Structure formats: structure tokens, C-alpha cells
């Protein structure tokens, strides 16, 4: 028997409801794991409550902003959840980020506290109320660039992020999925993985630094940890294409998503065949400024030929929280003409955080009152 089938309905746009539901009804079932083992949902809930109290002891108030820079372990997910249910916005960063860069981002984002693994020695216990989040409150700020020069800090509201949850459920058929997390903590794909798993009452496995950098180990983890969903970049998929024997573990997946970079139709269909007929393979497109994922390409009954094999994978269809338009200057691009890809709808983020406030020039308003992010693509 699957005890999950007895649970009350999910609320895809309400992470707090979904996590409380899982903590109460799926106590002994796995919630989040890493190479050291798994926490049950009951253990995860206790850890989140402990971190909520720790944040309170550090005077992190509702509406404040913190940086979280921690090792690739399950503690990171509990800290992110604790910040979310405390009404605190956050920026997730990789542990190996140079201290000077960490301080620069802390200053630019007006962060009040930097949380590291060293803070986890505090052993706060007790039950605490979780804050309901207002849709227009900032959930997180992500650094979209800045390896050289000043980073861009893009903010996403709770409403925008929560609009992505039912979009992922509808697109990928998510139903109590176990997700393998392979992206850098600094990338918003990490938060996407968190949303597609724990925030929907599913489970999440955090791959170690060594595991996530080895495509063969990553594929084997899918089999060994009974993974349903994995998102990787085309570089990883092309490795599997070149060495198909390294990808046998992918056959246990339900959904494989390849995103973040441009890649060819030929490589897309090679990966689809290697993954197997029972695995749905998607190519996704999205931006940090517009809540991670915006469009997806998927096909199971079409195979390109000739010149099509050398073309790039299409952007596909917009997700249900995304609106798309093509502009040429200030006007709609005419049929068959080139134009700029613009994104609107609930997925539209808050803008760039600069000088202690949100940049008002982030959003372009058309003559009909529509609001768009001009991607530059």
C-alpha cells in the first residue's frame, strides 16, 4: 500500500500547506537525503522548526534578507524552508564562494545575516508558528551574472514562485515525485528542484559535489535512489550521448529535463532514445528574472530529419504561468520577422535590487498596459 494515496489533496500554489500536510501525514516517509542518508518528514519538520528558532535568535525579522552559504547537504534545504516559513527572503550561495564575493553580495542585497554551516551548532528546539507569505513579498534574490564586475540581483516574489508550482505539476505530471538535485546552490534551478519536491510534498536527494560533476554517477544515482525527476544541462546530456553505457541508470526516471543552454535537435533526440521510451524528455527555457522556467519543448511522436537535425531545439510552449510576446522596438513583430522574445504573466519577477530598492526600469509597459521583461533574445 502507498500511504501517500490517503493524503488530502495538494494545494500546488501553497508550499506551507503542502509541507505541513507531509509532516503530519507522511511522518516516517523519506523527505530529503544526501550521501549520509535520509531524513524522514518528521525529522525534516523538527529541523526546520529548529532553524526557525535559530533565525529568530539572530534577530532575523519578517521582511529581512539573509544569505545562506552552506555545504551540499540536506541541512541546506531545511534552512531555505525555515527562511521561507519565517517570512524572510534569502539568497543561496555555494560554500566555496570567495569571502570577498560573499561580502559584496551581502552588501548589495542588504542582507542582515550570513548563515553558514558554523551556525548549525546552535541546538534550538520547540514548536513555532509558520508565517503565511503574502504573494507580493520577496521570496528570494538570485545573482544572475557577475563573475567579472558587479552582479545583477534579480528578485522573485512568493506569488511568482508559487505560480510556477502548478505549472510544473501540469507540464511534468508531478505526483509525489522524488527529485535528484544536481544544480549549483547559487543557481535558481536549485530552488526549482526544491519546489518540485518538498514544496509539493515529494522528496529530494542532494547530490554531493563529486556526484553532481560526474554524469555516470549522476545517472546511477537515478536508479539507486529511485529518482523520478532530474534536470541537467546539455553538457551532461551530450556526455551521455557520447558514452551511452554511462546513462543506463536514466531508465528509472519518469521525467528528464535539459535546460539552461542552447543545444541541437540531433542531441535532443539522441538523449531521448538513450533515456528510454518510458522517460519523458523536455528541453526547457527560462530566466532568473521570470521565475526559473518559462517554456518547454517536448515530443514523443516526431523525429527531425535533414537540416532540422542541425537546428537548435525550439523554445516550445509557454508554461501556464507565462505569457509570451515578440516585440520589434515598441511594436509587435510582424509574422515572419525577427523580434525580441518578451515574457510576462505571473512568472514576471520583482526586478533588479539596486541601492536598497527595486529597479523601476526592469519592467517594460506596452501601450495596452501589458507588462513584460525584455529578454534580449
Beta strands, then each sheet from edge to edge (+ up, - down):
strand 1: 30-34
strand 2: 37-40
strand 3: 65-70
strand 4: 89-94
strand 5: 113-115
strand 6: 138-145
strand 7: 152-157
strand 8: 178-181
strand 9: 203-206
strand 10: 229-232
strand 11: 255-259
strand 12: 280-285
strand 13: 295-297
strand 14: 317-318
strand 15: 323-328
strand 16: 331-332
strand 17: 340-344
strand 18: 351-354
strand 19: 357-358
strand 20: 364-365
strand 21: 371-374
sheet 1: 2+ 1- 9- 8- 10- 11- 12- 13+ 14-
sheet 2: 4+ 3+ 5+
sheet 3: 6+ 7- 18+ 19-
sheet 4: 16+ 15- 17+ 21- 20+
end
